[in-house]
Amino acid sequence: QVQLVESGGGLVQPGGSLRLSCAASGSIRSSNTMGWYRQAPGKQRELVASKHSGGYTYYADSVKGRFTISRDNAKNTVYLQMNSLKPEDTAVYYCLYGDYQDYWGQGTQVTVSS
């Protein structure tokens, strides 16, 4: 079993920045993927970014050049640095840990608004 605890969400103005953190604990495998999904009001959940423990990184086209996913494998923690935030980035952001099965964080609200 894996448990995920997210933090770092909040309210920010357009053009601002936030950094999300997600710490995993429990039965962590050495080979795994951690990432971030988001779900905006009235929309389906979408994959924002993910990073494998071996280094493979994925970004959704909508966030390329603005968001950076990073990992501290020693701490089993994944981060999402979000820069140049736009109102359309407003969503609940969910952390994902996956090895043989997927585990989800509780979600953290990111609101980009003036």
Backbone torsions as a table, in degrees:
resi	resn	phi	psi	omega
1	GLN	NA	143.6	179.4
2	VAL	-125.9	136.2	175.6
3	GLN	-115.5	141.8	-177.9
4	LEU	-125.4	134.4	177.2
5	VAL	-124.9	120.2	-178.2
6	GLU	-100.6	152.9	174.2
7	SER	-155.9	165.6	172.1
8	GLY	109.0	-7.2	179.0
9	GLY	-70.6	169.6	178.9
10	GLY	164.7	-168.1	179.5
11	LEU	-101.7	130.9	-179.5
12	VAL	-142.9	150.3	177.8
13	GLN	-78.2	154.6	174.4
14	PRO	-52.5	137.2	-176.0
15	GLY	89.4	-9.9	-179.4
16	GLY	-82.5	-174.4	-175.6
17	SER	-134.5	151.1	171.5
18	LEU	-142.9	154.5	172.2
19	ARG	-125.3	121.5	176.3
20	LEU	-94.2	146.0	177.3
21	SER	-127.7	147.8	176.8
22	CYS	-143.6	117.4	-179.6
23	ALA	-105.1	127.4	179.1
24	ALA	-101.7	143.5	176.3
25	SER	-142.7	162.6	-178.9
26	GLY	109.2	-139.0	-175.2
27	SER	-87.8	76.2	-177.1
28	ILE	-81.7	127.7	175.2
29	ARG	-87.5	150.8	179.4
30	SER	-67.9	-29.4	176.8
31	SER	-108.0	113.8	-176.5
32	ASN	-159.2	167.2	174.6
33	THR	-118.6	135.1	171.7
34	MET	-124.5	144.6	-177.4
35	GLY	-164.9	-172.4	-176.2
36	TRP	-131.9	128.9	168.2
37	TYR	-108.4	161.8	173.1
38	ARG	-141.2	153.0	177.6
39	GLN	-134.9	112.9	178.8
40	ALA	-87.7	158.5	178.9
41	PRO	-55.4	128.8	178.1
42	GLY	75.8	5.9	-178.3
43	LYS	-124.5	162.3	178.1
44	GLN	-79.8	158.6	178.2
45	ARG	-66.9	137.1	-179.4
46	GLU	-130.9	149.1	176.8
47	LEU	-77.5	126.0	-180.0
48	VAL	-93.8	-51.6	-177.4
49	ALA	-160.9	150.3	175.7
50	SER	-148.6	157.4	-178.9
51	LYS	-146.9	124.6	177.5
52	HIS	-80.6	154.1	178.6
53	SER	-60.6	-26.6	177.1
54	GLY	-82.4	-7.6	173.2
55	GLY	121.5	-19.7	-179.1
56	TYR	-60.4	134.4	-176.8
57	THR	-127.4	139.3	176.6
58	TYR	-126.9	140.3	171.3
59	TYR	-132.0	139.7	168.7
60	ALA	-65.6	146.2	-179.0
61	ASP	-56.3	-33.8	-175.9
62	SER	-67.5	-16.9	-177.1
63	VAL	-118.4	-2.7	-179.9
64	LYS	-59.0	134.8	-179.1
65	GLY	86.0	-11.6	-179.9
66	ARG	-115.4	-37.2	-177.9
67	PHE	-106.6	148.6	176.2
68	THR	-134.1	125.1	175.2
69	ILE	-98.9	138.8	178.5
70	SER	-142.6	162.0	-179.4
71	ARG	-134.2	144.5	166.5
72	ASP	-115.5	94.5	-173.6
73	ASN	-65.4	-31.0	178.4
74	ALA	-63.9	-30.2	179.3
75	LYS	-100.6	-0.2	-176.3
76	ASN	52.2	45.0	-175.8
77	THR	-126.6	138.4	175.4
78	VAL	-118.2	145.0	-178.6
79	TYR	-123.7	152.6	171.0
80	LEU	-130.0	106.4	175.5
81	GLN	-86.2	119.0	-175.9
82	MET	-114.6	114.1	179.0
83	ASN	-115.3	163.4	178.4
84	SER	49.6	48.1	-174.4
85	LEU	-65.8	144.3	-179.4
86	LYS	-118.2	156.3	176.6
87	PRO	-54.8	-34.0	179.7
88	GLU	-70.4	-8.1	172.2
89	ASP	-79.9	-8.8	179.8
90	THR	-60.4	124.9	-177.1
91	ALA	-176.7	169.3	164.5
92	VAL	-87.9	126.5	-178.4
93	TYR	-101.6	128.7	-176.9
94	TYR	-116.0	130.6	175.3
95	CYS	-82.1	142.2	177.7
96	LEU	-124.2	135.2	167.2
97	TYR	-120.4	131.0	179.7
98	GLY	-137.9	132.0	167.4
99	ASP	-131.2	-97.6	172.2
100	TYR	-82.7	-14.8	172.7
101	GLN	-151.1	168.6	-175.7
102	ASP	-100.9	143.7	174.6
103	TYR	-128.1	144.6	-174.0
104	TRP	-120.4	142.6	170.4
105	GLY	-76.8	176.9	-174.4
106	GLN	-80.0	-13.4	-177.4
107	GLY	92.9	144.0	175.8
108	THR	-136.9	134.8	-174.5
109	GLN	-80.0	129.6	170.9
110	VAL	-117.9	121.1	179.3
111	THR	-122.3	123.8	179.3
112	VAL	-112.9	109.1	-173.4
113	SER	-159.3	150.7	173.4
114	SER	-83.4	NA	NA
